[in-house]
Amino acid sequence: MLPESDRLSWRIRRWAAPATLTLSVAASIGAVHLTPHERASATPYPAQQKTSYQTPRKPRFELTTEPAAGSSGTKPAPWLRVASYQQDGSVRPVDSVRAPSPSAGKAREIIAGPNGTFVVSASRQRPCETRLYTFTLTGGGRVRKIEPLGRSAAPALLAGLAMSPDGRHLAYTTTPCTTTEPRATVTVLDTGSGDRRTWTTQTPAVIGEIIWAGDSRTLGYTISDVPQPATPPGNVPPSGRGIKNVTVHALDTNAPGTELRGGRILFRQPADARTVTSAVMNQDGRTGYGMLEKDEPPSTVFFSFSEGRPPHVIHTIRRDPHVGIVIGLVGDETPNYACLNGIDSFDRVSDGTFQPLRGATSSCRTAYAF
């Protein structure tokens, strides 16, 4: 059972727009606002609770690899689009960028990095490969100097991009284009030399929430076991395999070894948690925060964790199966330069089960410039 804590600091990941995270479940009936040092609560979620939000710092530009809404398909979709936010709240297109080369592939994931840089991963199926590119923006929001990052393409799909605060290392996970068997890997690319180093696990697992600590040396991530099904599925891809034992690790990337589980353990999934939705290391490399689901009683729990200590509950929302909710969380504006799109960077986990046929997709299709 997770113990309650009276006063805990809470940092929220930037997932959609920086400084805010909104998770929608069915229809909206209210919101919860957690501020630093707020007293923890385990009260049922009231249907008429007052909505409370802080106003986050607004970005100047939005960069996205998503196709434009209403595009006809008669013309090739832009590889990358940039739009600016206007004073009246409208969005105005600024730049429409073509692929830097015929071999670039389709742009999949984009993150903002330090010093005004951006990183894009672009993949194609035949041959199965992903190329990385970096660029900056002009003051007017136009893309400038798209350059390859790394000496060659990776023969796999990439996800979970995370840039170190000093800009010297880029971390990501990979998966083959054709297999459905989950294998957790992390590769760290030296952005200067182009050298790569890879860590793996020996058993089926998924990896997510990849993020660097402030020292640009410690890498945080979740590892979740994906046990083999009781009956071999033959030629049918395994489906609905429940994930277990979600843990947060902190890896010293300068230390010897290639085992992902060799990193320090900061958090282990509690026995009473049905599934862990999110668990992210903070930039100190020793603490973090997350969200999990419980069945008894049915509830969503927001928690923090610290190395060597049990997790602490920050807020509990009792679930009503007949009522939908919106959870709105506001955090600080510390940049994390990471995708952070869930406990499986390829978005193949749904409600605690590994679903390979969901496809190796990514949620990090948009980044922001301030």
N, C-alpha and C positions, 0 to 999 in steps of 0.2 A: 504493500500500500504506500502511495506517495505521501510523505509528510507535508503539512502546510507550513508556509513561511510568512512571517508578518511583513517584512520589508525587504524587497529584492529589486535590484536593478533589472530593467528589461530593455533589450535592444531588438529591433524588428528588422528583418531582412528586407531589402529592396527587391521585389520580384516583378511587379508590373511597372509602376513608376517609382523612382527612388523616394525613400522616406515613408512610403506607405505600402501596406500589404492588405488586400481585401480578398476574403474568401467567401464566395457566394454559395449558398446551399438553398435551392428552391426559391421561394418568395421571401422578400425582405420584410422583417418586422421590427428591426431595431439594430443597435450596434453596441459594442463594448469598447471602451476607451481605457487603455492601460498606460499610465504615465510612470516615469521612473519613481521608485520608492513608494508606489501605491500599495496599500494594505491588501493582502491576498483575500480572496473571497471564494466560498464554495456554495453560494446561494443559488437557488433555481433561477433560470433566466426568465425575467418578466416579459410578458408579451407587449407591454406598453413602455418599456424602458426608454428613457430619453437618449437620443442620439447625440454623441459628443465627439467632435473632431477638432484637431489642430489643422492649420493651413500649412501644407508642406511648401518648401521652396519650389517654385515653378521652373521647369526646364525651358531653355530657349529653343532647342531643336529636338526633334524625334527622328531617330534613324531606324528603319525597319527593313527586313527582308521579306515581309509579307507582300503579296500582290495587292494592288490598289482595289478598293471596293468598287464593284461594278465594272471591272475591266472586262472587255469583250472577248479577249483571247485571240483576236485577229492579229495582234502584234505581240512580239516577244515581251514577256514581262520584264520590267527592270530588275537587275541583279540586286540593287539597293536603292531605297528612296529616302530622301531627307525632307522634312517639313518643319516649318517654324510656327511657334505659338504666338498669336496676335494678342493685343491688349484686350480685345473684346471676347477672347476665349476661342476664336476660330483658329483653324489650322490652315496654313498656306503652303503649297508645295514649293520647295526650294531647289532640289536637285534630283535627277533621275539618272542612275548610274548603270551603265552596261557592265557586263562581266569583263574583267581585265584581260582575259585571254579565252580562246575557245576551249581550253582544257580546264578552265576554272571550276566548272560544275555549278550547281545551284547553291546560292547562299543559304545557309541553314541557321546558323547561330551567330549572334553579335553581342559583344560586351564592350563597355567603356573601360579604358585602362587609365593609368596615371599620366599626367602631363598632356592631357587632351588627345591621347591616342585611342584608337578603336581597333578591335580584332574581329575578323569575320572568318568563319569556317565555311567552306564550299565543297559539296560532295557530288559524286556521280556514281551510278551503279556499275557501269561498264566502261573501263575497268573499275572495280570497287576501290575508290580512293577519296581522300579528303585533303584539300589544300588550305593553308592558312594565309591570311592576308592582314596587313596592318595599314592604317591611314590616319590622317588628321582632317580637321575641318578648317576652312577659312573663317574669318570673322563673320562672313555673310552666310555661313552654313553649307558651303559647297565642299564636296569631297576633294581632298588634295593628296597626291602622292600615294596611290595604292601600290604597295610593294609586297612580294611574297615574304612569308615568315617561316624560316626553316629552309633547309637545303633541298628537300624533296617532298612529294606528297606522301601521306600516310596511307597504307593499303587497307583501309578500314573506314567506318563511319566514326565521327567524333562528336562528343557532347560534353557538357559540364565545364566549359571554358572558365578558367580562373587565372587572372594575372596577379603576380606578386606586387606589393606596394612599390617596390623599387623598379618595376618594369623589366627586370632581368630574367624572369622565368614565367612561362605559361604552362599551366597544368590542365590536363583533360583526360577523359576516359575514352576507350575505343570499344567497338564491337564489329565483327565481320558482317558483311552485307547479307550473307546467305544462311547463317546459323541462328537457331532460336535458343540455344543453350546459353544461359547467363554465365559470363566470366567477368569478374571484377578486375579491372586494370586501371592504373594511373600512369600516365607518361608526363614527365616534366621536360619541357623544351627550353634550352638556353637560348634566349632571343638574340644574343650577340653572336655566339659561335655556331648555333644551329645544332649542337649536340643534344641527344635525347637520352633519357634514362627512364626505365619502366619498372613498376612494381605490380605484382599479381597476387591472386589467391589460389590455393590448391583445390578448393571445392567450389561448387556452383554458388554464386553470390552476385548481388548487384551493388553498385556504388553510386553515391550521390552527395549532394550538398558540399561540393568541393570548394574550399576557400583557404586562402593564405592567412597566416597570422601576420602581425605587424612587423615581425623580424625578417620577413621575406625568406624564411628558411623552414618554418614549421607549416605543414600542410594538414588541414583538417578535412574529414570526410566521414560519411556513414558507410558501413558495410552491413548488408542484410543477407542472411543465409537463405538459399532457395533449395529446400530439400528435394531429392528425387521423388517422383510419384511412386506410390506403392506398387502399381502395376505398370510395367514398361509400356509406353504408348505405341511401340512399333514404329511405323512410318508416319504416324500422326504427331505433329508438334505438341509438346506438353502444354497444357492450358490450365489456368487456375491454380497454380502451385502456390500455396500460402507461404509468405516470407516470414522468417523468424529471426530472433536475436539481433535486432537492430542495435548497432553500437556506433559510437562516435570515436574515431581515432585521431590522434595528433602525431604526424610522422615527421621525424627529423630527416629532411631530404639530403642532408650532408653525411648522414650515418651510413655505414655499409649495409648491404642486404638488399633483397628484392621482394620480401614478403610484406604485403599490405597490412596484414594483421600484426606486424611487428611494432606499429606505432602505439604510443601511450593511449590507454582507454580512458576517455573522459566521461562516457555515459553508456549504460547498458539498459536495454528495454526492460521496464518493470514487469513482474509476473502478472500483474492485474491489468496490463494494457492489451487491448485487443489488437491494435495496430499503432505504430508510430508514424505520423504523417510527415513530420519535419523535425530535424535536430541539427542545429548549426553551431559550429565553434565560433566563439568571439575572437577578436583580433589579439587578445592576450595569450591565446594558445592553450588556455587551461579551463575556461568557463564557456558557457553557451546557453542556448535556449531552444525550445521546441514546442511541438503540439502532438498530442496523442488522443486516441479514442478508447473509451472504456465501455464495457457492456453492463457492468454492475456497479453503480447505477448507470444507465445509458447517458454518457456525457462526453464532452470535449474538454480536454485539460491542457492548459498552457503552463509550461514549466521552465525552470532554469536548472542548470547543472554545473558542477564544479568537480575537477579531478579529485578522486579519493573520497568523495562525499555522495550520499544519495541525492537524487533530484528533488527539487522543491517546487511545490505547486504555487503558481501565481494567480491563476483564475480558473474556475470550473464553470462550464455552461451545461446545464442539464438539457438533454435532448428530448423533444417531443416528436414522435414519429408523424404526427398530424400537422405539424407547424414547421415551416422553413425559416431559416435565419440568415442574416448577414453578419459576419464578424469583421469589424473594421479596427485595425491596429495601426497606431502611429508611433514611429520610432525616431531615433536621432538621424543625422545626415552624414554619418561617417561613411565614406565610400568603401565598398568591398571589392569592386572590380571582378565580380564573380557572377556566374549564371544562377546558381542556387535554385534549381527547378525541381526539387524533390529528392526522395531517398533513392530513386533510380534516375540518373541523368538522362536516360533515353525514354522516360515516361511510359515504361511498360508495367508499372505497378499501379493497380487500382483497388482501393478498399482492402489493402493488405494481401493481395494476390498478384503473382507475376503472370502477366498476360502477354506472351510473346507476339501474338497476332495483332496487338495494338500497333506494332511497327516501331522502329527505332526513330522516334520523332524527338523534337525538342521544343520547349516552351519559350526559349530565350530568343525570340525573333525581333525584339525591339530594344534599343538602347537610347539613352538621353544625354544631351549636352547642356551644360548650364552656363 
